[in-house]
Amino acid sequence: MTRIYTLVNQKGGVGKTTSTINLAAFLAKFGQRVLIVDLDPQANATSCLGVDKNTLAGSIYEAMFGTASTTSLVLRNERLNLDILPAAPGLAGAEVELVNEREREFKLKTALAELDGKYDYILIDCPPSLGLLTVNALVAAQDGVIIPVQCEYLALEGLGQLTLTINLVRSALFPDLKVRGVVLTMFDPRTRLGTDVVAEVNRHFPQQTFKSVIPRSIRLAEAPSYGLPISAYAPSSPGAKAYESLAREVLKGDGVKI
């Protein structure tokens, strides 16, 4: 059975792509078959894994519009033992093109159906917006959404807006959509604000906030420039240990033994 999680937050700079890549890398390290789906036109997840987004023969765009099979567009990273369905700059036009498409909110779900059973986990990285691409990612999230939340005050306001969007998608398109968990990112224990945000998120999502908290880390920021996740770039760093803990938490919650 393939589990599909969408990592989403309409606010940029909260560690969404970082969380997608590093969670995927540790899931793969624990023996899971993992696919990252880059649904962000900026293609940051694609670039962070060392793929040149400007030279791709095809991307998630072709999969969503049915001009190529999804399987044929998947790229393999042998070193990390995981796959990526990349994004390219042309994906930016999809928001406009989807408007006139039939069943426009289900394009990604249909494209990923071809991969069912080929992976243990599919993680979808969303753009920092609440447009049609993100709606497609929410509809495709058959096992729930994972919400990275930066430990800053304004992140709480964004979380409220995202919760409203999730409720709208649930009522109109996908009644079974659920929040798998909230990941607290960029935590600085030296600040009172960070501690307050952790407490506030736990108060609003007492059963859904992951215990693993991701620290603010220079190593985490450096890793993408080398085309590597933190598990390969700085495996003994606090950031690596935090994402390893998160992966263990996800697997345990899914009843997967490692």
N, C-alpha and C positions, 0 to 999 in steps of 0.2 A: 504494500500500500504506500502510495506517495503522499506525503504531507506537504501542503502548500501554505506557506506563511508570507504575508506581505508586510514589509517594514515601511511604515508610513508616518509622516509628519509634514504638514504643509509649511512649517517653518524651516528655513534653510539653516545649515550650520549646527545642527543638533547631534551630529554623529550617526546619521542614518546609513549612509553608504559605508562608513567605517564599521558600523555594527553588522551590516549585511555581509561584508567581506570577511570579517574576522570570526563571526559566528559560523559562517559557511566553512571556513578553513579548519576550525576546530571540530566541527561535526564530521568533516572528511577525515581528519586525523584520528577520530574515534571509530573509523571504519564505515561511515555512512556514505552512500552514493548521493552526491550533492550537486545541484545546479543553481547557479545564480542567474536570475533574469534581470537585466538592466533595462528598466523602463524609463529612465531619465534621459531626455535629449542631450544633456550635458555629457552623458556617457562616462561619468566619473568612475563607476565600478569597473567598466571596461578598461579604462586607462590604468586604474590602480592595479590591475592584474597584468599589466605589461602589453596590452593589446592596442595597436594603433587604430583608433576609431576612424581615421581618414582613409584607410586602405582596405576596409572590409568589403568583401564581395556581397555580403548580405547581413541583415540584422533583424532584430525583433520586429521592425517595421514590416518587412516582407512576410514574416510569419503571421502578423495580425491581419494583414490585408490579403492573405492567401495566395501570394505570388510565388511562394517557395515553401517547401515542407519545413516544419519546425526543426525536425531532426537534422536536416542538412545544414542548418544555420548554427548549430551548437559547436563551440570551440572547446578543445580539451587542454587543460593545464596539467601535464604529467607530473610536474614537480610537486604540485599541491594536491594532486589526486581529486580534482574537482573540475566541473564544466561551467561554462558561461554562455548564455544566450545574449550576445552583445547588443549595445545600442550604437547608433551612428547619428551624426548631425541631422540627417534627413528626417529623423523621428520628430523633430520640432514641428513639422507640418501636419503631423497626425492629428493634433487637437482640432484643427480646422477641417481636415478631411473626414474625420469621424462623424462630424455633425450630420451629414446627409446619408450616412450608412445605416442600413437596417440592422437592428439588434446591436447597435454601436457599443453598448456597455458590456457586451459579451465576447468581443473579438479576442481578447487575451485568453479568456477561459477556453474558448474553442481551440485556439492555437496550442495551448498547453495540454489539451486532452490527448494529443498524439503521443505525449511523453509519459502518460500514466503507467506506473509500474516499472519504469526504467530508472527511477530515482527513489531514494528514501525521503529526501527533502528537496523542495524547490523553494528558494527564497527570492522574493521579488523586491527590487529596490525601486522606489517611486521618485518622481520629480517633487521638488518642494512647492507643490501647488495642489489645489483641489479640483483640477480640470478632468476631462474625460479619460486621460491616461490613468490618473489615480483612481477614478471610479472603476475602470477596467480592472485595475489591480485589486481593488476591494472585492469586486464580484468574483474574481478568481481565487481569492483567499479562502479556500474551502476549510482550512483548519484554523483560521483566525488571523488577526493582525498583531504585530509586535510594534509597539510605539516607543521609539527612542525619545527621551525627554531630557533636554539639557538642564542642569541644575542652576537655573537662573529664573528670576521672577517672571519675565515675559513669556517664558515657556509654559507657564501655567495657564495663561490666557489662550495660547495656541492650542493647548490640550483640550480646553472647553469647546473650541470651535471644531476641532477634529472629532470629538465625541458626538457633536451635533450631526456632522456629515456622516459618520458611521451609522447613526440612528436613521438618517434619511435613506441611506442605501439599504439598510436592513428592512425598512418599511416598504420601499418601492421596488427593490430588485432582488435582494438576497436575504430572506428572513433569518437564515441560520448564521449570518455573519456575527462573529464574536471577537472580543479582545482576548488574545492569547496571553498577553502580558505587556507591562510597561518596563522599559529599560532606562534606568537613570544614568546619564552620561555626563562626562566632563565635570565630575565631582571634585571639588577642592575642599578638603577637610579643614583647611585653615580659615575658611570664611563662614560666618554665621548664616549667610544667605543660602549657601549650598546645603547646610544641615536643615534649614527651614523648608527648602523645596523638597528634600527627601521625605520629611515628615508629612508635608502637605499632600504629596502624591500618594503616599501610603495611606493617608486618611481617606482619600477619594477612591482609591483602588486597593483596599486592604487585602483582597484575595488574589489580585492580578499583578502586583508589582513584584518583579524579580528581586530576589535577595542580593544577587550579584550587582554591584554598583561599579560602573566604569569610571576610573579616575581621569582627571585631566593629565595628559601625558605627551611629552615631546616625542617619545619613541613612536607613539601611535600616529602622530602627525607626520613623522619622517617616512614611515614605512611605504606609503603609496608612491613616493618619488622613486622608489627602488622596484616598483611593480610587485610588491610582496605584502602579504598580511603580516600582522604582528607575530604570529606563530612561527614564521620563518625569519623575520627580520630581527626580532629581539625576544626570543622565547622565554627568557627569564625575567623580563620586565614586569612591573606591576600591571600594565595594560594587558599584557599577554595572559597573566594569571587571572585577571578579571574576566576576560572573554572565554578562557578555558572553563572557568566556574560557571559562566552563563550557559555555555554549551552543555555542560553536565546537567545544569538545572532544566534546560529544555528537554534533553533526552530522558531525564528521570520523570518529568511531568508527562511525557509521551509514553512512558512505560517501556523505554528502550534500555536494555542492560548493556553496559560497556565494561 
